[in-house]
């Protein structure tokens, strides 16, 4: 099933939001705390603070090599 695949790939899944809202919250307003409330933790092990940290890590710029 898809949930198992998403867990294996450590996917970022969000509920009750749309692409524009996610873009604005993450890139324009840097409101990871609000976005974290929409994050679906498939492991059921992450705290709110850990989710915020994860989102910040996944959205940081990639440095060219």
Predicted model as a PDB file, atoms N, CA, C, CB and O in Angstrom, pLDDT in the B-factor column:
MODEL        1                                                                  
ATOM      1  N   UNK A   1       0.839  -1.189   0.000  1.00 79.00           N  
ATOM      2  CA  UNK A   1       0.000   0.000   0.000  1.00 79.00           C  
ATOM      3  C   UNK A   1       0.876   1.242   0.000  1.00 79.00           C  
ATOM      4  CB  UNK A   1      -0.950   0.004   1.214  1.00 79.00           C  
ATOM      5  O   UNK A   1       2.057   1.174   0.341  1.00 79.00           O  
ATOM      6  N   UNK A   2       0.303   2.367  -0.379  1.00 90.00           N  
ATOM      7  CA  UNK A   2       1.082   3.600  -0.524  1.00 90.00           C  
ATOM      8  C   UNK A   2       1.668   4.091   0.792  1.00 90.00           C  
ATOM      9  CB  UNK A   2       0.222   4.682  -1.119  1.00 90.00           C  
ATOM     10  O   UNK A   2       2.783   4.612   0.810  1.00 90.00           O  
ATOM     11  N   UNK A   3       0.949   3.937   1.877  1.00 89.00           N  
ATOM     12  CA  UNK A   3       1.448   4.426   3.165  1.00 89.00           C  
ATOM     13  C   UNK A   3       2.766   3.748   3.526  1.00 89.00           C  
ATOM     14  CB  UNK A   3       0.407   4.187   4.274  1.00 89.00           C  
ATOM     15  O   UNK A   3       3.673   4.403   4.040  1.00 89.00           O  
ATOM     16  N   UNK A   4       2.887   2.463   3.268  1.00 90.00           N  
ATOM     17  CA  UNK A   4       4.133   1.748   3.553  1.00 90.00           C  
ATOM     18  C   UNK A   4       5.276   2.293   2.701  1.00 90.00           C  
ATOM     19  CB  UNK A   4       3.959   0.239   3.304  1.00 90.00           C  
ATOM     20  O   UNK A   4       6.389   2.469   3.195  1.00 90.00           O  
ATOM     21  N   UNK A   5       5.010   2.559   1.436  1.00 92.00           N  
ATOM     22  CA  UNK A   5       6.017   3.117   0.542  1.00 92.00           C  
ATOM     23  C   UNK A   5       6.441   4.503   1.023  1.00 92.00           C  
ATOM     24  CB  UNK A   5       5.482   3.189  -0.902  1.00 92.00           C  
ATOM     25  O   UNK A   5       7.630   4.819   1.049  1.00 92.00           O  
ATOM     26  N   UNK A   6       5.474   5.320   1.401  1.00 92.00           N  
ATOM     27  CA  UNK A   6       5.786   6.656   1.906  1.00 92.00           C  
ATOM     28  C   UNK A   6       6.641   6.577   3.167  1.00 92.00           C  
ATOM     29  CB  UNK A   6       4.495   7.435   2.192  1.00 92.00           C  
ATOM     30  O   UNK A   6       7.559   7.377   3.349  1.00 92.00           O  
ATOM     31  N   UNK A   7       6.343   5.618   4.034  1.00 90.00           N  
ATOM     32  CA  UNK A   7       7.149   5.433   5.248  1.00 90.00           C  
ATOM     33  C   UNK A   7       8.571   5.029   4.892  1.00 90.00           C  
ATOM     34  CB  UNK A   7       6.514   4.373   6.168  1.00 90.00           C  
ATOM     35  O   UNK A   7       9.525   5.556   5.465  1.00 90.00           O  
ATOM     36  N   UNK A   8       8.725   4.110   3.961  1.00 89.00           N  
ATOM     37  CA  UNK A   8      10.054   3.650   3.554  1.00 89.00           C  
ATOM     38  C   UNK A   8      10.879   4.789   2.978  1.00 89.00           C  
ATOM     39  CB  UNK A   8       9.937   2.522   2.532  1.00 89.00           C  
ATOM     40  O   UNK A   8      12.083   4.868   3.223  1.00 89.00           O  
ATOM     41  N   UNK A   9      10.251   5.664   2.219  1.00 89.00           N  
ATOM     42  CA  UNK A   9      10.946   6.767   1.556  1.00 89.00           C  
ATOM     43  C   UNK A   9      11.042   8.018   2.425  1.00 89.00           C  
ATOM     44  CB  UNK A   9      10.248   7.106   0.264  1.00 89.00           C  
ATOM     45  O   UNK A   9      11.615   9.026   2.013  1.00 89.00           O  
ATOM     46  N   UNK A  10      10.469   7.944   3.646  1.00 87.00           N  
ATOM     47  CA  UNK A  10      10.479   9.085   4.567  1.00 87.00           C  
ATOM     48  C   UNK A  10       9.885  10.328   3.889  1.00 87.00           C  
ATOM     49  CB  UNK A  10      11.923   9.376   5.053  1.00 87.00           C  
ATOM     50  O   UNK A  10      10.458  11.416   3.944  1.00 87.00           O  
ATOM     51  N   UNK A  11       8.736  10.143   3.257  1.00 92.00           N  
ATOM     52  CA  UNK A  11       8.074  11.191   2.490  1.00 92.00           C  
ATOM     53  C   UNK A  11       7.515  12.287   3.390  1.00 92.00           C  
ATOM     54  CB  UNK A  11       6.961  10.596   1.649  1.00 92.00           C  
ATOM     55  O   UNK A  11       7.154  12.042   4.541  1.00 92.00           O  
ATOM     56  N   UNK A  12       7.450  13.492   2.849  1.00 92.00           N  
ATOM     57  CA  UNK A  12       6.782  14.602   3.527  1.00 92.00           C  
ATOM     58  C   UNK A  12       5.362  14.694   2.988  1.00 92.00           C  
ATOM     59  CB  UNK A  12       7.556  15.955   3.322  1.00 92.00           C  
ATOM     60  O   UNK A  12       5.154  14.929   1.798  1.00 92.00           O  
ATOM     61  N   UNK A  13       4.392  14.506   3.870  1.00 94.00           N  
ATOM     62  CA  UNK A  13       2.987  14.516   3.499  1.00 94.00           C  
ATOM     63  C   UNK A  13       2.289  15.573   4.350  1.00 94.00           C  
ATOM     64  CB  UNK A  13       2.333  13.103   3.689  1.00 94.00           C  
ATOM     65  O   UNK A  13       2.549  15.700   5.546  1.00 94.00           O  
ATOM     66  N   UNK A  14       1.404  16.322   3.712  1.00 95.00           N  
ATOM     67  CA  UNK A  14       0.683  17.375   4.407  1.00 95.00           C  
ATOM     68  C   UNK A  14      -0.811  17.175   4.221  1.00 95.00           C  
ATOM     69  CB  UNK A  14       1.114  18.763   3.902  1.00 95.00           C  
ATOM     70  O   UNK A  14      -1.259  16.707   3.174  1.00 95.00           O  
ATOM     71  N   UNK A  15      -1.582  17.533   5.245  1.00 95.00           N  
ATOM     72  CA  UNK A  15      -3.034  17.418   5.173  1.00 95.00           C  
ATOM     73  C   UNK A  15      -3.666  18.795   5.345  1.00 95.00           C  
ATOM     74  CB  UNK A  15      -3.563  16.436   6.247  1.00 95.00           C  
ATOM     75  O   UNK A  15      -3.087  19.695   5.953  1.00 95.00           O  
ATOM     76  N   UNK A  16      -4.852  18.932   4.800  1.00 95.00           N  
ATOM     77  CA  UNK A  16      -5.669  20.138   4.965  1.00 95.00           C  
ATOM     78  C   UNK A  16      -4.927  21.422   4.593  1.00 95.00           C  
ATOM     79  CB  UNK A  16      -6.150  20.234   6.394  1.00 95.00           C  
ATOM     80  O   UNK A  16      -5.006  22.424   5.304  1.00 95.00           O  
ATOM     81  N   UNK A  17      -4.211  21.381   3.478  1.00 93.00           N  
ATOM     82  CA  UNK A  17      -3.521  22.558   2.960  1.00 93.00           C  
ATOM     83  C   UNK A  17      -3.428  22.427   1.446  1.00 93.00           C  
ATOM     84  CB  UNK A  17      -2.100  22.717   3.602  1.00 93.00           C  
ATOM     85  O   UNK A  17      -3.750  21.374   0.895  1.00 93.00           O  
ATOM     86  N   UNK A  18      -3.000  23.465   0.781  1.00 94.00           N  
ATOM     87  CA  UNK A  18      -2.831  23.396  -0.668  1.00 94.00           C  
ATOM     88  C   UNK A  18      -1.438  23.901  -1.035  1.00 94.00           C  
ATOM     89  CB  UNK A  18      -3.930  24.223  -1.399  1.00 94.00           C  
ATOM     90  O   UNK A  18      -0.708  24.415  -0.187  1.00 94.00           O  
ATOM     91  N   UNK A  19      -1.088  23.751  -2.278  1.00 93.00           N  
ATOM     92  CA  UNK A  19       0.255  24.070  -2.742  1.00 93.00           C  
ATOM     93  C   UNK A  19       0.608  25.546  -2.529  1.00 93.00           C  
ATOM     94  CB  UNK A  19       0.388  23.716  -4.210  1.00 93.00           C  
ATOM     95  O   UNK A  19       1.721  25.860  -2.106  1.00 93.00           O  
ATOM     96  N   UNK A  20      -0.313  26.436  -2.815  1.00 95.00           N  
ATOM     97  CA  UNK A  20      -0.045  27.864  -2.636  1.00 95.00           C  
ATOM     98  C   UNK A  20       0.200  28.200  -1.164  1.00 95.00           C  
ATOM     99  CB  UNK A  20      -1.216  28.698  -3.180  1.00 95.00           C  
ATOM    100  O   UNK A  20       1.135  28.932  -0.840  1.00 95.00           O  
ATOM    101  N   UNK A  21      -0.629  27.672  -0.287  1.00 93.00           N  
ATOM    102  CA  UNK A  21      -0.444  27.913   1.143  1.00 93.00           C  
ATOM    103  C   UNK A  21       0.904  27.363   1.610  1.00 93.00           C  
ATOM    104  CB  UNK A  21      -1.592  27.274   1.950  1.00 93.00           C  
ATOM    105  O   UNK A  21       1.603  28.021   2.381  1.00 93.00           O  
ATOM    106  N   UNK A  22       1.273  26.180   1.159  1.00 91.00           N  
ATOM    107  CA  UNK A  22       2.557  25.600   1.542  1.00 91.00           C  
ATOM    108  C   UNK A  22       3.705  26.465   1.048  1.00 91.00           C  
ATOM    109  CB  UNK A  22       2.692  24.176   0.992  1.00 91.00           C  
ATOM    110  O   UNK A  22       4.659  26.711   1.785  1.00 91.00           O  
ATOM    111  N   UNK A  23       3.620  26.929  -0.193  1.00 92.00           N  
ATOM    112  CA  UNK A  23       4.656  27.795  -0.750  1.00 92.00           C  
ATOM    113  C   UNK A  23       4.794  29.067   0.075  1.00 92.00           C  
ATOM    114  CB  UNK A  23       4.342  28.141  -2.210  1.00 92.00           C  
ATOM    115  O   UNK A  23       5.903  29.454   0.443  1.00 92.00           O  
ATOM    116  N   UNK A  24       3.679  29.710   0.363  1.00 93.00           N  
ATOM    117  CA  UNK A  24       3.724  30.953   1.136  1.00 93.00           C  
ATOM    118  C   UNK A  24       4.275  30.729   2.541  1.00 93.00           C  
ATOM    119  CB  UNK A  24       2.335  31.568   1.221  1.00 93.00           C  
ATOM    120  O   UNK A  24       5.109  31.501   3.013  1.00 93.00           O  
ATOM    121  N   UNK A  25       3.811  29.675   3.207  1.00 89.00           N  
ATOM    122  CA  UNK A  25       4.258  29.412   4.578  1.00 89.00           C  
ATOM    123  C   UNK A  25       5.739  29.067   4.631  1.00 89.00           C  
ATOM    124  CB  UNK A  25       3.444  28.280   5.192  1.00 89.00           C  
ATOM    125  O   UNK A  25       6.445  29.508   5.538  1.00 89.00           O  
ATOM    126  N   UNK A  26       6.214  28.285   3.670  1.00 87.00           N  
ATOM    127  CA  UNK A  26       7.608  27.834   3.712  1.00 87.00           C  
ATOM    128  C   UNK A  26       8.582  28.866   3.176  1.00 87.00           C  
ATOM    129  CB  UNK A  26       7.758  26.562   2.933  1.00 87.00           C  
ATOM    130  O   UNK A  26       9.564  29.205   3.837  1.00 87.00           O  
ATOM    131  N   UNK A  27       8.315  29.357   1.992  1.00 86.00           N  
ATOM    132  CA  UNK A  27       9.334  30.162   1.325  1.00 86.00           C  
ATOM    133  C   UNK A  27       9.189  31.655   1.535  1.00 86.00           C  
ATOM    134  CB  UNK A  27       9.312  29.880  -0.123  1.00 86.00           C  
ATOM    135  O   UNK A  27      10.191  32.367   1.600  1.00 86.00           O  
ATOM    136  N   UNK A  28       7.982  32.138   1.640  1.00 90.00           N  
ATOM    137  CA  UNK A  28       7.790  33.572   1.771  1.00 90.00           C  
ATOM    138  C   UNK A  28       7.799  34.005   3.235  1.00 90.00           C  
ATOM    139  CB  UNK A  28       6.485  33.989   1.111  1.00 90.00           C  
ATOM    140  O   UNK A  28       8.526  34.924   3.612  1.00 90.00           O  
ATOM    141  N   UNK A  29       6.998  33.345   4.048  1.00 93.00           N  
ATOM    142  CA  UNK A  29       6.834  33.775   5.436  1.00 93.00           C  
ATOM    143  C   UNK A  29       7.667  32.979   6.450  1.00 93.00           C  
ATOM    144  CB  UNK A  29       5.393  33.679   5.808  1.00 93.00           C  
ATOM    145  O   UNK A  29       7.760  33.364   7.615  1.00 93.00           O  
ATOM    146  N   UNK A  30       8.272  31.869   6.004  1.00 92.00           N  
ATOM    147  CA  UNK A  30       9.092  31.026   6.887  1.00 92.00           C  
ATOM    148  C   UNK A  30       8.323  30.603   8.143  1.00 92.00           C  
ATOM    149  CB  UNK A  30      10.373  31.770   7.288  1.00 92.00           C  
ATOM    150  O   UNK A  30       8.872  30.607   9.245  1.00 92.00           O  
ATOM    151  N   UNK A  31       7.061  30.243   7.968  1.00 95.00           N  
ATOM    152  CA  UNK A  31       6.214  29.840   9.086  1.00 95.00           C  
ATOM    153  C   UNK A  31       6.170  28.315   9.187  1.00 95.00           C  
ATOM    154  CB  UNK A  31       4.787  30.414   8.923  1.00 95.00           C  
ATOM    155  O   UNK A  31       5.134  27.688   8.966  1.00 95.00           O  
ATOM    156  N   UNK A  32       7.304  27.749   9.522  1.00 95.00           N  
ATOM    157  CA  UNK A  32       7.409  26.300   9.647  1.00 95.00           C  
ATOM    158  C   UNK A  32       6.570  25.778  10.803  1.00 95.00           C  
ATOM    159  CB  UNK A  32       8.860  25.892   9.833  1.00 95.00           C  
ATOM    160  O   UNK A  32       6.126  24.630  10.786  1.00 95.00           O  
ATOM    161  N   UNK A  33       6.353  26.623  11.811  1.00 96.00           N  
ATOM    162  CA  UNK A  33       5.525  26.206  12.935  1.00 96.00           C  
ATOM    163  C   UNK A  33       4.083  25.952  12.510  1.00 96.00           C  
ATOM    164  CB  UNK A  33       5.564  27.256  14.031  1.00 96.00           C  
ATOM    165  O   UNK A  33       3.449  25.011  12.987  1.00 96.00           O  
ATOM    166  N   UNK A  34       3.568  26.785  11.620  1.00 95.00           N  
ATOM    167  CA  UNK A  34       2.205  26.601  11.113  1.00 95.00           C  
ATOM    168  C   UNK A  34       2.168  25.406  10.165  1.00 95.00           C  
ATOM    169  CB  UNK A  34       1.703  27.885  10.393  1.00 95.00           C  
ATOM    170  O   UNK A  34       1.257  24.582  10.232  1.00 95.00           O  
ATOM    171  N   UNK A  35       3.150  25.317   9.293  1.00 95.00           N  
ATOM    172  CA  UNK A  35       3.200  24.210   8.344  1.00 95.00           C  
ATOM    173  C   UNK A  35       3.323  22.866   9.062  1.00 95.00           C  
ATOM    174  CB  UNK A  35       4.369  24.397   7.376  1.00 95.00           C  
ATOM    175  O   UNK A  35       2.769  21.863   8.612  1.00 95.00           O  
ATOM    176  N   UNK A  36       4.045  22.853  10.169  1.00 96.00           N  
ATOM    177  CA  UNK A  36       4.224  21.612  10.933  1.00 96.00           C  
ATOM    178  C   UNK A  36       2.895  21.054  11.427  1.00 96.00           C  
ATOM    179  CB  UNK A  36       5.152  21.852  12.119  1.00 96.00           C  
ATOM    180  O   UNK A  36       2.763  19.844  11.611  1.00 96.00           O  
ATOM    181  N   UNK A  37       1.918  21.916  11.640  1.00 96.00           N  
ATOM    182  CA  UNK A  37       0.595  21.458  12.085  1.00 96.00           C  
ATOM    183  C   UNK A  37      -0.118  20.662  10.994  1.00 96.00           C  
ATOM    184  CB  UNK A  37      -0.269  22.654  12.504  1.00 96.00           C  
ATOM    185  O   UNK A  37      -1.021  19.878  11.285  1.00 96.00           O  
ATOM    186  N   UNK A  38       0.285  20.860   9.746  1.00 96.00           N  
ATOM    187  CA  UNK A  38      -0.309  20.145   8.614  1.00 96.00           C  
ATOM    188  C   UNK A  38       0.490  18.894   8.235  1.00 96.00           C  
ATOM    189  CB  UNK A  38      -0.411  21.073   7.411  1.00 96.00           C  
ATOM    190  O   UNK A  38       0.045  18.100   7.405  1.00 96.00           O  
ATOM    191  N   UNK A  39       1.656  18.721   8.835  1.00 96.00           N  
ATOM    192  CA  UNK A  39       2.542  17.608   8.495  1.00 96.00           C  
ATOM    193  C   UNK A  39       1.971  16.301   9.038  1.00 96.00           C  
ATOM    194  CB  UNK A  39       3.964  17.848   9.054  1.00 96.00           C  
ATOM    195  O   UNK A  39       1.512  16.242  10.178  1.00 96.00           O  
ATOM    196  N   UNK A  40       2.003  15.260   8.215  1.00 96.00           N  
ATOM    197  CA  UNK A  40       1.553  13.932   8.622  1.00 96.00           C  
ATOM    198  C   UNK A  40       2.786  13.117   8.993  1.00 96.00           C  
ATOM    199  CB  UNK A  40       0.724  13.229   7.484  1.00 96.00           C  
ATOM    200  O   UNK A  40       3.602  12.780   8.135  1.00 96.00           O  
ATOM    201  N   UNK A  41       2.912  12.805  10.281  1.00 95.00           N  
ATOM    202  CA  UNK A  41       4.043  12.025  10.778  1.00 95.00           C  
ATOM    203  C   UNK A  41       3.676  10.546  10.735  1.00 95.00           C  
ATOM    204  CB  UNK A  41       4.437  12.459  12.225  1.00 95.00           C  
ATOM    205  O   UNK A  41       3.009  10.038  11.636  1.00 95.00           O  
ATOM    206  N   UNK A  42       4.113   9.866   9.688  1.00 94.00           N  
ATOM    207  CA  UNK A  42       3.773   8.456   9.528  1.00 94.00           C  
ATOM    208  C   UNK A  42       4.441   7.571  10.573  1.00 94.00           C  
ATOM    209  CB  UNK A  42       4.161   7.989   8.147  1.00 94.00           C  
ATOM    210  O   UNK A  42       3.985   6.455  10.825  1.00 94.00           O  
ATOM    211  N   UNK A  43       5.516   8.058  11.182  1.00 90.00           N  
ATOM    212  CA  UNK A  43       6.192   7.272  12.207  1.00 90.00           C  
ATOM    213  C   UNK A  43       5.547   7.449  13.578  1.00 90.00           C  
ATOM    214  CB  UNK A  43       7.659   7.654  12.275  1.00 90.00           C  
ATOM    215  O   UNK A  43       5.768   6.641  14.480  1.00 90.00           O  
ATOM    216  N   UNK A  44       4.755   8.498  13.736  1.00 92.00           N  
ATOM    217  CA  UNK A  44       4.144   8.834  15.027  1.00 92.00           C  
ATOM    218  C   UNK A  44       5.182   8.979  16.130  1.00 92.00           C  
ATOM    219  CB  UNK A  44       3.127   7.773  15.419  1.00 92.00           C  
ATOM    220  O   UNK A  44       4.906   8.660  17.287  1.00 92.00           O  
ATOM    221  N   UNK A  45       6.371   9.455  15.783  1.00 93.00           N  
ATOM    222  CA  UNK A  45       7.447   9.566  16.763  1.00 93.00           C  
ATOM    223  C   UNK A  45       8.028  10.971  16.856  1.00 93.00           C  
ATOM    224  CB  UNK A  45       8.541   8.596  16.427  1.00 93.00           C  
ATOM    225  O   UNK A  45       8.803  11.250  17.771  1.00 93.00           O  
ATOM    226  N   UNK A  46       7.675  11.863  15.934  1.00 96.00           N  
ATOM    227  CA  UNK A  46       8.286  13.187  15.906  1.00 96.00           C  
ATOM    228  C   UNK A  46       7.489  14.189  16.735  1.00 96.00           C  
ATOM    229  CB  UNK A  46       8.407  13.680  14.470  1.00 96.00           C  
ATOM    230  O   UNK A  46       6.260  14.228  16.682  1.00 96.00           O  
ATOM    231  N   UNK A  47       8.210  14.989  17.494  1.00 97.00           N  
ATOM    232  CA  UNK A  47       7.563  16.086  18.216  1.00 97.00           C  
ATOM    233  C   UNK A  47       7.326  17.235  17.247  1.00 97.00           C  
ATOM    234  CB  UNK A  47       8.425  16.552  19.432  1.00 97.00           C  
ATOM    235  O   UNK A  47       7.845  17.234  16.130  1.00 97.00           O  
ATOM    236  N   UNK A  48       6.545  18.209  17.678  1.00 97.00           N  
ATOM    237  CA  UNK A  48       6.282  19.387  16.851  1.00 97.00           C  
ATOM    238  C   UNK A  48       7.604  20.079  16.500  1.00 97.00           C  
ATOM    239  CB  UNK A  48       5.325  20.373  17.585  1.00 97.00           C  
ATOM    240  O   UNK A  48       7.797  20.505  15.361  1.00 97.00           O  
ATOM    241  N   UNK A  49       8.501  20.188  17.461  1.00 97.00           N  
ATOM    242  CA  UNK A  49       9.796  20.834  17.244  1.00 97.00           C  
ATOM    243  C   UNK A  49      10.658  20.042  16.265  1.00 97.00           C  
ATOM    244  CB  UNK A  49      10.533  20.999  18.572  1.00 97.00           C  
ATOM    245  O   UNK A  49      11.367  20.629  15.447  1.00 97.00           O  
ATOM    246  N   UNK A  50      10.602  18.726  16.343  1.00 97.00           N  
ATOM    247  CA  UNK A  50      11.363  17.888  15.412  1.00 97.00           C  
ATOM    248  C   UNK A  50      10.828  18.011  13.988  1.00 97.00           C  
ATOM    249  CB  UNK A  50      11.323  16.424  15.859  1.00 97.00           C  
ATOM    250  O   UNK A  50      11.598  17.973  13.028  1.00 97.00           O  
ATOM    251  N   UNK A  51       9.528  18.156  13.851  1.00 97.00           N  
ATOM    252  CA  UNK A  51       8.937  18.341  12.525  1.00 97.00           C  
ATOM    253  C   UNK A  51       9.393  19.675  11.944  1.00 97.00           C  
ATOM    254  CB  UNK A  51       7.387  18.278  12.593  1.00 97.00           C  
ATOM    255  O   UNK A  51       9.735  19.752  10.764  1.00 97.00           O  
ATOM    256  N   UNK A  52       9.399  20.721  12.760  1.00 96.00           N  
ATOM    257  CA  UNK A  52       9.870  22.035  12.292  1.00 96.00           C  
ATOM    258  C   UNK A  52      11.315  21.934  11.821  1.00 96.00           C  
ATOM    259  CB  UNK A  52       9.745  23.100  13.415  1.00 96.00           C  
ATOM    260  O   UNK A  52      11.661  22.456  10.762  1.00 96.00           O  
ATOM    261  N   UNK A  53      12.157  21.267  12.600  1.00 96.00           N  
ATOM    262  CA  UNK A  53      13.563  21.097  12.233  1.00 96.00           C  
ATOM    263  C   UNK A  53      13.683  20.342  10.907  1.00 96.00           C  
ATOM    264  CB  UNK A  53      14.328  20.348  13.349  1.00 96.00           C  
ATOM    265  O   UNK A  53      14.475  20.725  10.046  1.00 96.00           O  
ATOM    266  N   UNK A  54      12.911  19.286  10.742  1.00 95.00           N  
ATOM    267  CA  UNK A  54      12.921  18.497   9.510  1.00 95.00           C  
ATOM    268  C   UNK A  54      12.513  19.352   8.309  1.00 95.00           C  
ATOM    269  CB  UNK A  54      11.980  17.287   9.641  1.00 95.00           C  
ATOM    270  O   UNK A  54      13.148  19.288   7.256  1.00 95.00           O  
ATOM    271  N   UNK A  55      11.469  20.143   8.464  1.00 94.00           N  
ATOM    272  CA  UNK A  55      11.009  20.992   7.362  1.00 94.00           C  
ATOM    273  C   UNK A  55      12.054  22.037   6.991  1.00 94.00           C  
ATOM    274  CB  UNK A  55       9.697  21.678   7.734  1.00 94.00           C  
ATOM    275  O   UNK A  55      12.249  22.327   5.811  1.00 94.00           O  
ATOM    276  N   UNK A  56      12.714  22.594   7.974  1.00 94.00           N  
ATOM    277  CA  UNK A  56      13.768  23.575   7.693  1.00 94.00           C  
ATOM    278  C   UNK A  56      14.930  22.923   6.948  1.00 94.00           C  
ATOM    279  CB  UNK A  56      14.271  24.218   9.000  1.00 94.00           C  
ATOM    280  O   UNK A  56      15.485  23.509   6.019  1.00 94.00           O  
ATOM    281  N   UNK A  57      15.293  21.715   7.358  1.00 93.00           N  
ATOM    282  CA  UNK A  57      16.382  20.998   6.685  1.00 93.00           C  
ATOM    283  C   UNK A  57      16.023  20.695   5.228  1.00 93.00           C  
ATOM    284  CB  UNK A  57      16.705  19.688   7.432  1.00 93.00           C  
ATOM    285  O   UNK A  57      16.861  20.822   4.336  1.00 93.00           O  
ATOM    286  N   UNK A  58      14.786  20.301   5.000  1.00 91.00           N  
ATOM    287  CA  UNK A  58      14.363  19.903   3.649  1.00 91.00           C  
ATOM    288  C   UNK A  58      14.144  21.083   2.715  1.00 91.00           C  
ATOM    289  CB  UNK A  58      13.096  19.096   3.727  1.00 91.00           C  
ATOM    290  O   UNK A  58      14.033  20.899   1.503  1.00 91.00           O  
ATOM    291  N   UNK A  59      14.080  22.289   3.260  1.00 89.00           N  
ATOM    292  CA  UNK A  59      13.834  23.450   2.405  1.00 89.00           C  
ATOM    293  C   UNK A  59      15.021  24.389   2.320  1.00 89.00           C  
ATOM    294  CB  UNK A  59      12.641  24.205   2.902  1.00 89.00           C  
ATOM    295  O   UNK A  59      14.913  25.464   1.730  1.00 89.00           O  
ATOM    296  N   UNK A  60      16.151  24.007   2.899  1.00 89.00           N  
ATOM    297  CA  UNK A  60      17.317  24.885   2.820  1.00 89.00           C  
ATOM    298  C   UNK A  60      17.910  24.813   1.412  1.00 89.00           C  
ATOM    299  CB  UNK A  60      18.383  24.493   3.888  1.00 89.00           C  
ATOM    300  O   UNK A  60      17.780  23.797   0.729  1.00 89.00           O  
ATOM    301  N   UNK A  61      18.560  25.897   0.986  1.00 88.00           N  
ATOM    302  CA  UNK A  61      19.148  25.906  -0.361  1.00 88.00           C  
ATOM    303  C   UNK A  61      20.250  24.860  -0.509  1.00 88.00           C  
ATOM    304  CB  UNK A  61      19.707  27.291  -0.682  1.00 88.00           C  
ATOM    305  O   UNK A  61      20.969  24.551   0.442  1.00 88.00           O  
ATOM    306  N   UNK A  62      20.362  24.337  -1.690  1.00 88.00           N  
ATOM    307  CA  UNK A  62      21.416  23.371  -1.999  1.00 88.00           C  
ATOM    308  C   UNK A  62      22.627  24.148  -2.480  1.00 88.00           C  
ATOM    309  CB  UNK A  62      20.949  22.325  -3.074  1.00 88.00           C  
ATOM    310  O   UNK A  62      22.523  24.977  -3.384  1.00 88.00           O  
ATOM    311  N   UNK A  63      23.782  23.878  -1.873  1.00 88.00           N  
ATOM    312  CA  UNK A  63      25.012  24.557  -2.260  1.00 88.00           C  
ATOM    313  C   UNK A  63      25.611  23.871  -3.478  1.00 88.00           C  
ATOM    314  CB  UNK A  63      26.022  24.577  -1.093  1.00 88.00           C  
ATOM    315  O   UNK A  63      25.750  22.648  -3.494  1.00 88.00           O  
ATOM    316  N   UNK A  64      25.971  24.655  -4.510  1.00 91.00           N  
ATOM    317  CA  UNK A  64      26.595  24.056  -5.692  1.00 91.00           C  
ATOM    318  C   UNK A  64      27.974  23.496  -5.346  1.00 91.00           C  
ATOM    319  CB  UNK A  64      26.710  25.093  -6.828  1.00 91.00           C  
ATOM    320  O   UNK A  64      28.677  24.028  -4.487  1.00 91.00           O  
ATOM    321  N   UNK A  65      28.337  22.441  -6.013  1.00 83.00           N  
ATOM    322  CA  UNK A  65      29.649  21.824  -5.732  1.00 83.00           C  
ATOM    323  C   UNK A  65      30.641  22.158  -6.804  1.00 83.00           C  
ATOM    324  CB  UNK A  65      29.526  20.309  -5.604  1.00 83.00           C  
ATOM    325  O   UNK A  65      31.792  21.728  -6.736  1.00 83.00           O  
TER     326      UNK A  65                                                      
ENDMDL                                                                          
END                                                                             
